[in-house]
Amino acid sequence: MYQFKKALLSGEEDVLLREALALVEAHGPNGLSLRSLAQKAGISPSLLNYRYGSRNDLIRRAFEHGHKLDQAHWDAREGTFDRLSATQEDLPSLALAVVTDMVTRTRQTSLVYWLFLTASEREPDLSPAAPGWTRLAQAFWARRLAEAGLDPELAAPYAAGLNGAVRIGLLVPGNLQLMTWLNDVVLRLNQRVLQKAPSSPGDSAARCAIEQIALSRPRRMTQSRTDTPSRIVEAASTLILSHGPDALTHRLIAEASGISLSSLTHHFGSLAEIQLHAFERIYDTARQQSVADIPSGTSIEQLCHDVLPTLFRKARARGRENLAMDEIMIASSRKPETAGLAGGLMAMTGQTSTNLLQAFASEFPTLDRLDGQIFRFIMIGLSEQSREFAAQEQDLWMSQKCAHFLRTCRGQDL
């Protein structure tokens, strides 16, 4: 045991932790355990237990290692671009280069970062595993924005919007439709920050096509004169919100819904199909509850000072809807039978944020569905960034950042 511990301290632990990150990348945090890592590394589980003590300690160390690797990636990007004097005209190309790098060369750490955020929301004790991870991109973009003569205070929403584009590309590597949508998001975000008119007003054609694939997918759910299918989907939705999609099984759904296993498999072709219906149920519920809170004819100032804080508080009180939707997207992307729909699930989101922006259309009439999607990415990203603040400060900070972003895009400081 002593020799094993000494070997880890002399460098072999990095090899083990890289293997651990590979398991997280392929199967999510639930795929990493002392036993699965021992099997992958070809060593005894007892040796790993001696080194890490528990599965949670192992996961914490894996995320710490992912943070260290991601820090090195951001340092390398800084070393590349700090020799350039980026102008405002350079910013879109620079942003697209970094986002592309994050979904290709450094895909693993980008995905692990996303998985860390979802895992630490369910298990708060994992949060200290990588303090400051959300600040890496903000610090990089604050310097680039300042170099271009823009307000570095825009770095938080700007980084959040770009991170949304990254997540599009992470779902299905190399998918040309997703990469086209990613490009549309990056270009439009930069046009708004630079106060330029959209080069292609309206929605992203790629996003529309991706969403249509999801909406037109074959559905095995049988027609029923009873509420049995709805009860099954409701039970699955509740389980996902409570425990995440990886915990979903036919048996748990049957127990939660009070419906037999045979009836469950009669109405739905697969567990994946139930999960996709649950995604739609969770999203529709969140959308309906949010839309009801949006007054028409509001101003940017009213939206950010009155409406958004209320929406943020209610979303927090309702639970883990956005978290669950992210988890379902990621879980779907890992399975061959549903990978093609993962992007479609993301493309289905964003309508609520579009409605938010359209509430002050008289002030900012050029906002459209693509802007709404970007604003959703920004709100989710700001929510993730705000975890470093005290709970009572989070909603105000997020609202202030949203207000600053929208005022900048409109071209007038209120």
Secondary structure by P-SEA (a helix, b strand, c coil): caaaaaaaaacaaaaaaaaaaaaaaacccccccaaaaaaaacccaaaaaaacccaaaaaaaaaaaaaaaaaaaaaaaaaacccccccccaaaaaaaaaaaaaaccaaaaaaaaaaaaaaaaaccccccccccccaaaaaaaaaaaaaacccccaaaaaaaaaaaaaaaaacccccaaaaaaaaaaaaaaaaaaaccccccccccaaaaaaaaaaaaccccccccccaaaaaaaaaaaaaaaccccccccaaaaaaaacccaaaaaaacccaaaaaaaaaaaaaaaaaaaaaaaccccccaaaaaaccaaaaaaaaaaaccaaaaaaaaaaaaaaccccccaaaaaaaaccaaaaaaaaccccccccccaaaaaaaaaaaaaaaaaaccccccaaaaaaaaaaaaaaaaaacccc
